[in-house]
Amino acid sequence: MALVPEEAPAVKPPPPVEIDPAVARAYWAKTSTLMWTTLAIWFVASFVVHLFAPSLNAIHILGFPLGFYMAAQGSLIVFVVTLFWFARRQNQIDEEFGVAEE
């Protein structure tokens, strides 16, 4: 009875995928646009909405001022929805260019 476990066979990484430079530029353009769009959504939800909190407090949702609601829950909801949207859209871009994970 050996105390040392048997070594697992070495797993070779898959060979790198060769992509035409024009296709790579198109892929990066779409990925970059998605990234900047996501950052813009994050910026608006993080900073811009909260800059207008005093004026948003005139609107009430379920008895709470909208500025408070956006600070407490609204921004978090936007972040989670944005996260899932980003992942789904990036997967679509990856599949479109044939570089999706299996």
QUIDAPE-V344818 format. One record per pair of residues at least 24 apart in sequence whose C-alpha atoms are under 10 Angstrom apart, sorted by sequence separation. I is the first residue (numbers start at 0). J is the second residue. D is the distance in whole Angstrom. If there is no record, write none. Layout:
<<I:J:D> <I:J:D>>
This chain:
<<45:69:9> <46:70:10> <44:69:8> <45:70:9> <48:73:10> <49:74:9> <44:70:9> <48:74:9> <46:74:10> <44:73:8> <45:74:7> <44:74:6> <45:75:9> <43:74:9> <44:75:9> <44:76:10> <45:77:9> <41:74:9> <44:77:7> <45:78:9> <43:77:10> <44:78:8> <41:77:8> <40:77:8> <41:78:7> <40:78:8> <41:81:8> <37:78:10> <40:81:8> <41:82:10> <38:81:10> <37:81:7> <37:82:8> <37:84:9> <37:85:7> <36:85:9> <34:85:8> <33:85:7> <33:88:8> <34:89:9> <33:89:8> <30:88:9> <30:89:7> <33:92:10> <29:89:9> <30:92:7> <29:92:7> <30:93:9> <29:93:10> <27:92:10> <26:92:7> <26:93:8> <26:95:9> <26:96:7> <25:96:9> <26:97:10> <26:98:10> <23:96:9> <22:96:8> <18:96:9> <18:97:9> <18:98:9> <16:97:9> <16:98:8>>
